[in-house]
């Protein structure tokens, strides 16, 4: 019984082993078939994809070749057009050169013909000159035979006679020329001066040796005089100007020969009146400041005068003296204005006479420079200048 059971178990094991082997074999065969089928499908898809890529690459290559071909054809056409244009230009230049060559050839022929004519004329002139020389020699021989004089003696006698006649005529002509020159020079000088005066018209400024300062009220006169006259004495001492306070309403008169001092006094008095503080210490301070300001104004006026006259390169001290002329009068006229007018007139007359205009303007501007200091230096203003 046990044997039979064992046999049955063994048989069952064998059957199950055979069935398992068969199933395993069947599964392996199926897997192999599936793998083969998958490999075949992958290979097929790869082949199709490779063919598609190949076609795409071929198409891309054809497009590139077509584009390159088109670009080359376009470049070839452009170069062909350029070559044709160059050929046309060269052809036109060649035609122009041919025309010029033809004209040059024609001119050369003309010059050759003119040269031949000139050669013929030169030969004729040489022949005529030789013939004239022979005739002159013959005439001289005949004259010597008739007059009994040699050619040198006849020449000297002829020159002596011509000289005597010429001297008399030259003396008469010289007197006539001198008279005409005097008349012409006088008339020309008058014309130049009249023309210059007509071209320039200046305004005359009337100034005197006194200056009036207007006061805001009559009470200001007492403040200017000060206690026991100390303010007016301090102002006169600081400026060197005489203050005249009379019955003229609301007016103070400044009197001084020097126009600069009068100008300083006027500036100081106007500033003191405006400020209201009038006492000796304040007067000295204001006068000092006004003198400094006037010095600056004088230099500015002098520089402006040189600019208006068009005269440059003047020494700074002379520029200062020119500025001082602004406060100087002569024959009721402002001297600086007069100097500018004279400078302009000198320039115009120099232009009419064809002389140096710059030098003439410079001389005219500085001709009265001595009047700037004639109240400080003794002597005529011309010598001072």
C-alpha positions as CSV (number, residue, x, y, z in Angstrom):
1,X,0.0,0.0,0.0
2,X,2.7,2.3,0.8
3,X,4.5,1.3,-2.3
4,X,1.5,2.0,-4.3
5,X,1.2,5.4,-2.7
6,X,4.8,6.2,-3.3
7,X,4.4,5.0,-6.9
8,X,1.4,7.2,-7.3
9,X,3.2,10.2,-5.9
10,X,6.2,9.5,-8.2
11,X,3.8,9.2,-11.2
12,X,2.2,12.5,-10.2
13,X,5.5,14.1,-9.9
14,X,6.6,12.9,-13.3
15,X,3.3,14.0,-14.9
16,X,3.6,17.4,-13.3
17,X,7.2,17.7,-14.4
18,X,6.3,16.9,-17.9
19,X,3.4,19.3,-18.0
20,X,5.7,22.0,-16.5
21,X,8.4,21.4,-19.0
22,X,5.9,21.5,-21.8
23,X,4.3,24.7,-20.5
24,X,7.7,26.3,-20.0
25,X,8.8,25.4,-23.5
26,X,5.5,26.7,-24.9
27,X,6.0,30.0,-23.0
28,X,9.6,30.4,-24.2
29,X,8.6,29.7,-27.8
30,X,5.9,32.3,-27.5
31,X,8.3,34.9,-26.0
32,X,10.8,34.2,-28.7
33,X,8.1,34.7,-31.3
34,X,6.9,37.9,-29.7
35,X,10.5,39.2,-29.5
36,X,11.2,38.2,-33.1
37,X,8.0,39.9,-34.2
38,X,8.9,43.0,-32.1
39,X,12.4,43.0,-33.6
40,X,11.0,42.7,-37.1
41,X,8.6,45.6,-36.5
42,X,11.4,47.7,-35.0
43,X,13.6,47.0,-37.9
44,X,10.8,47.8,-40.3
45,X,10.0,51.1,-38.6
46,X,13.7,52.0,-38.5
47,X,14.0,51.2,-42.1
48,X,11.0,53.4,-42.9
49,X,12.3,56.2,-40.7
50,X,15.7,56.0,-42.3
51,X,14.2,56.2,-45.7
52,X,12.1,59.2,-44.7
53,X,15.2,60.9,-43.3
54,X,17.1,60.0,-46.4
55,X,14.3,61.6,-48.5
56,X,14.3,64.7,-46.3
57,X,18.0,65.0,-46.5
58,X,17.9,64.6,-50.3
59,X,15.2,67.2,-50.5
60,X,17.1,69.6,-48.3
61,X,20.2,69.1,-50.4
62,X,18.3,69.8,-53.5
63,X,16.9,73.0,-52.0
64,X,20.4,74.1,-51.0
65,X,21.7,73.3,-54.4
66,X,18.8,75.2,-56.0
67,X,19.4,78.2,-53.8
68,X,23.1,78.2,-54.4
69,X,22.5,77.9,-58.1
70,X,20.1,80.8,-58.0
71,X,22.5,83.0,-56.0
72,X,25.3,82.1,-58.4
73,X,23.1,83.0,-61.3
74,X,22.2,86.3,-59.7
75,X,25.8,87.1,-58.9
76,X,26.8,86.2,-62.4
77,X,24.1,88.5,-63.9
78,X,25.3,91.4,-61.6
79,X,28.9,90.9,-62.7
80,X,27.8,90.7,-66.3
81,X,25.9,94.0,-65.9
82,X,28.9,95.6,-64.3
83,X,31.2,94.4,-67.1
84,X,28.8,95.7,-69.7
85,X,28.6,99.1,-67.9
86,X,32.4,99.2,-67.8
87,X,32.6,98.3,-71.4
88,X,30.2,101.1,-72.3
89,X,32.3,103.6,-70.2
90,X,35.5,102.4,-71.8
91,X,33.9,102.7,-75.2
92,X,32.7,106.3,-74.4
93,X,36.1,107.2,-73.1
94,X,37.7,105.8,-76.2
95,X,35.4,107.8,-78.4
96,X,36.2,111.0,-76.4
97,X,39.9,110.3,-76.6
98,X,39.6,109.8,-80.4
99,X,37.8,113.1,-80.7
100,X,40.4,114.9,-78.6
101,X,43.1,113.2,-80.7
102,X,41.5,114.4,-83.9
103,X,41.2,118.0,-82.5
104,X,44.8,117.9,-81.3
105,X,45.9,116.7,-84.7
106,X,43.9,119.5,-86.4
107,X,45.4,122.1,-84.0
108,X,48.9,120.7,-84.7
109,X,48.3,121.1,-88.4
110,X,47.1,124.7,-87.8
111,X,50.1,125.5,-85.7
112,X,52.4,124.1,-88.4
113,X,50.8,126.2,-91.0
114,X,50.9,129.3,-88.7
115,X,54.6,128.6,-88.0
116,X,55.3,128.4,-91.7
117,X,53.6,131.7,-92.2
118,X,55.5,133.3,-89.4
119,X,58.8,132.0,-90.9
120,X,57.9,133.5,-94.2
121,X,57.0,136.9,-92.5
122,X,60.3,136.8,-90.5
123,X,62.3,136.3,-93.7
124,X,60.4,139.2,-95.3
125,X,61.0,141.4,-92.3
126,X,64.7,140.5,-92.3
127,X,64.9,141.4,-95.9
128,X,63.0,144.7,-95.3
129,X,65.2,145.5,-92.3
130,X,68.3,144.9,-94.4
131,X,66.9,147.1,-97.2
132,X,66.1,149.9,-94.8
133,X,69.5,149.8,-93.2
134,X,71.1,150.1,-96.7
135,X,68.8,153.1,-97.4
136,X,69.6,154.8,-94.1
137,X,73.3,154.3,-94.7
138,X,72.9,155.8,-98.2
139,X,70.9,158.8,-96.9
140,X,73.6,159.4,-94.2
141,X,76.3,159.4,-96.9
142,X,74.3,161.8,-99.0
143,X,73.7,164.1,-96.0
144,X,77.3,164.1,-95.1
145,X,78.2,165.0,-98.7
146,X,75.6,167.9,-98.8
147,X,76.3,169.4,-95.4
148,X,79.9,168.7,-95.1
149,X,79.4,167.3,-91.5
150,X,80.0,163.8,-90.2
151,X,77.2,161.8,-88.6
152,X,78.4,162.4,-85.1
153,X,78.6,166.2,-85.6
154,X,75.2,166.3,-87.1
155,X,73.8,164.3,-84.2
156,X,75.4,166.6,-81.6
157,X,74.1,169.8,-83.4
158,X,70.6,168.2,-83.6
159,X,70.6,167.3,-79.9
160,X,71.8,170.7,-78.9
161,X,68.9,172.4,-80.8
162,X,66.4,170.0,-79.4
163,X,67.7,170.5,-75.9
164,X,67.4,174.3,-76.1
165,X,63.8,174.1,-77.4
166,X,62.9,171.4,-74.8
167,X,64.2,173.4,-71.9
168,X,62.0,176.4,-72.8
169,X,58.9,174.2,-73.3
170,X,59.7,172.2,-70.1
171,X,59.9,175.5,-68.0
172,X,56.6,176.6,-69.3
173,X,55.1,173.2,-68.7
174,X,56.5,173.1,-65.1
175,X,54.9,176.5,-64.3
176,X,51.6,175.3,-65.7
177,X,51.8,172.0,-63.8
178,X,52.7,173.8,-60.5
179,X,49.7,176.2,-60.9
180,X,47.4,173.3,-61.7
181,X,48.8,171.3,-58.7
182,X,48.2,174.2,-56.3
183,X,44.7,174.7,-57.5
184,X,43.9,170.9,-57.6
185,X,45.5,170.3,-54.1
186,X,43.6,173.2,-52.6
187,X,40.3,172.0,-54.1
188,X,41.0,168.4,-53.2
189,X,41.8,169.2,-49.6
190,X,38.6,171.2,-49.3
191,X,36.6,168.3,-50.9
192,X,38.2,165.8,-48.5
193,X,37.6,167.9,-45.4
194,X,34.0,168.7,-46.5
195,X,33.3,165.1,-47.3
196,X,34.7,163.9,-43.9
197,X,32.6,166.6,-42.1
198,X,29.5,165.6,-44.0
199,X,30.0,161.9,-43.2
200,X,30.4,162.5,-39.5
201,X,28.1,164.6,-37.3
202,X,28.8,164.7,-33.5
203,X,26.7,166.2,-30.7
204,X,28.2,169.0,-28.7
205,X,27.9,168.9,-24.9
206,X,28.0,172.1,-23.0
207,X,29.7,171.7,-19.6
208,X,31.0,174.4,-17.2
209,X,33.3,174.7,-14.2
210,X,30.4,174.4,-11.8
211,X,28.1,171.5,-11.0
212,X,24.6,171.8,-9.5
213,X,23.3,169.2,-7.1
214,X,19.6,169.0,-6.5
215,X,18.4,168.7,-2.9
216,X,15.2,166.9,-1.7
217,X,14.3,169.8,0.5
218,X,15.6,173.1,1.9
219,X,16.3,171.5,5.3
220,X,19.0,169.5,3.7
221,X,21.2,172.6,3.4
222,X,21.4,173.0,7.2
223,X,22.5,169.3,7.5
224,X,25.1,169.7,4.8
225,X,26.5,172.8,6.6
226,X,26.4,171.0,10.0
227,X,27.0,172.4,13.4
228,X,29.3,175.4,13.2
229,X,30.0,174.5,9.5
230,X,32.0,171.4,10.3
231,X,30.3,169.2,7.7
232,X,30.8,171.6,4.8
233,X,34.4,172.2,5.9
234,X,35.0,168.4,6.0
235,X,33.5,167.9,2.6
236,X,35.5,170.8,1.0
237,X,38.7,169.5,2.6
238,X,38.1,165.9,1.5
239,X,37.2,166.8,-2.1
240,X,39.0,170.0,-2.8
241,X,35.8,171.6,-4.1
242,X,34.1,174.8,-3.0
243,X,30.4,174.3,-1.9
244,X,28.2,177.3,-2.6
245,X,25.0,177.3,-0.6
246,X,22.9,180.4,-1.5
247,X,19.3,181.4,-1.9
248,X,18.8,179.1,-4.9
249,X,16.0,176.8,-3.8
250,X,16.9,173.1,-3.2
251,X,20.2,173.5,-5.0
252,X,23.9,173.3,-3.9
253,X,26.6,174.5,-6.3
254,X,30.0,172.7,-6.5
255,X,32.8,174.9,-7.9
256,X,36.3,173.6,-8.9
257,X,38.6,173.9,-11.8
258,X,39.2,170.1,-11.8
259,X,36.3,168.3,-13.3
260,X,37.3,165.1,-11.6
261,X,37.1,166.7,-8.1
262,X,33.7,168.1,-9.0
263,X,32.5,164.7,-10.1
264,X,33.8,163.0,-6.8
265,X,32.1,165.8,-4.8
266,X,28.9,165.3,-6.7
267,X,28.9,161.6,-6.2
268,X,29.7,161.9,-2.5
269,X,27.1,164.5,-1.8
270,X,24.4,162.6,-3.6
271,X,25.3,159.5,-1.7
272,X,25.3,161.3,1.7
273,X,21.9,162.9,0.9
274,X,20.5,159.5,0.0
275,X,22.0,157.9,3.1
276,X,21.1,160.7,5.5
277,X,24.1,160.2,7.8
278,X,26.2,163.4,7.3
279,X,29.1,163.9,9.7
280,X,32.9,164.4,9.1
281,X,33.9,160.7,9.6
282,X,31.2,159.5,7.2
283,X,32.1,162.2,4.7
284,X,35.7,161.1,4.5
285,X,34.6,157.4,4.1
286,X,32.1,158.2,1.3
287,X,34.6,160.5,-0.5
288,X,37.2,157.7,-0.5
289,X,34.8,155.2,-1.9
290,X,33.6,157.6,-4.5
291,X,37.2,158.3,-5.6
292,X,37.7,154.5,-6.1
293,X,34.5,154.1,-8.0
294,X,35.3,157.1,-10.2
295,X,38.7,155.6,-11.0
296,X,37.0,152.4,-12.2
297,X,34.6,154.4,-14.2
298,X,37.4,156.4,-15.8
299,X,39.2,153.2,-17.0
300,X,35.9,151.7,-18.3
301,X,35.2,155.0,-20.2
302,X,38.7,155.0,-21.6
303,X,38.5,151.4,-22.8
304,X,35.1,152.1,-24.4
305,X,36.5,155.1,-26.2
306,X,39.4,153.0,-27.7
307,X,36.8,150.4,-28.7
308,X,34.5,153.0,-30.3
309,X,37.4,154.5,-32.2
310,X,38.8,151.1,-33.3
311,X,42.2,151.9,-31.8
312,X,43.9,149.1,-29.9
313,X,47.2,148.5,-28.2
314,X,47.2,151.7,-26.2
315,X,49.1,151.9,-22.9
316,X,46.9,151.5,-19.8
317,X,47.9,154.9,-18.5
318,X,46.9,156.5,-21.7
319,X,43.6,154.7,-21.5
320,X,43.1,156.2,-18.0
321,X,43.9,159.7,-19.4
322,X,41.3,159.1,-22.1
323,X,38.7,158.3,-19.5
324,X,39.6,161.5,-17.6
325,X,38.8,163.5,-20.8
326,X,35.1,162.5,-20.3
327,X,35.0,165.0,-17.4
328,X,36.9,167.8,-19.3
329,X,35.4,170.5,-21.5
330,X,37.1,172.8,-24.1
331,X,35.2,175.5,-26.0
332,X,31.9,174.2,-24.5
333,X,32.5,170.7,-25.9
334,X,33.3,167.5,-24.1
335,X,37.0,166.7,-24.9
336,X,36.5,162.9,-25.1
337,X,33.6,163.3,-27.5
338,X,35.7,165.8,-29.5
339,X,38.7,163.3,-29.6
340,X,36.4,160.6,-30.9
341,X,35.1,162.9,-33.6
342,X,38.6,164.0,-34.6
343,X,39.7,160.3,-34.7
344,X,36.8,159.5,-37.0
345,X,37.5,162.5,-39.3
346,X,41.2,161.6,-39.4
347,X,40.3,158.0,-40.5
348,X,38.0,159.3,-43.2
349,X,40.6,161.8,-44.6
350,X,43.3,159.1,-44.5
351,X,41.0,156.8,-46.4
352,X,40.4,159.5,-49.0
353,X,44.2,160.1,-49.3
354,X,45.1,156.4,-49.4
355,X,47.1,156.7,-46.1
356,X,47.3,154.4,-43.0
357,X,43.8,154.7,-41.5
358,X,44.7,153.0,-38.1
359,X,47.6,155.5,-37.5
360,X,45.4,158.4,-38.4
361,X,42.7,157.3,-36.0
362,X,45.2,156.8,-33.3
363,X,46.7,160.3,-33.7
364,X,43.3,161.9,-33.8
365,X,42.2,160.1,-30.6
366,X,45.3,161.1,-28.7
367,X,45.8,164.7,-30.1
368,X,44.2,166.3,-27.0
369,X,45.5,163.8,-24.4
370,X,47.4,166.6,-22.6
371,X,44.2,168.3,-21.6
372,X,43.6,165.4,-19.2
373,X,46.3,166.6,-16.9
374,X,46.7,170.3,-17.9
375,X,45.2,171.4,-14.6
376,X,47.9,169.4,-12.8
377,X,50.9,170.0,-15.0
378,X,52.1,173.4,-16.1
379,X,52.4,174.2,-19.8
380,X,50.3,174.1,-23.0
381,X,48.3,170.9,-23.4
382,X,50.0,170.1,-26.8
383,X,53.5,170.0,-25.1
384,X,52.1,168.1,-22.1
385,X,50.5,165.6,-24.4
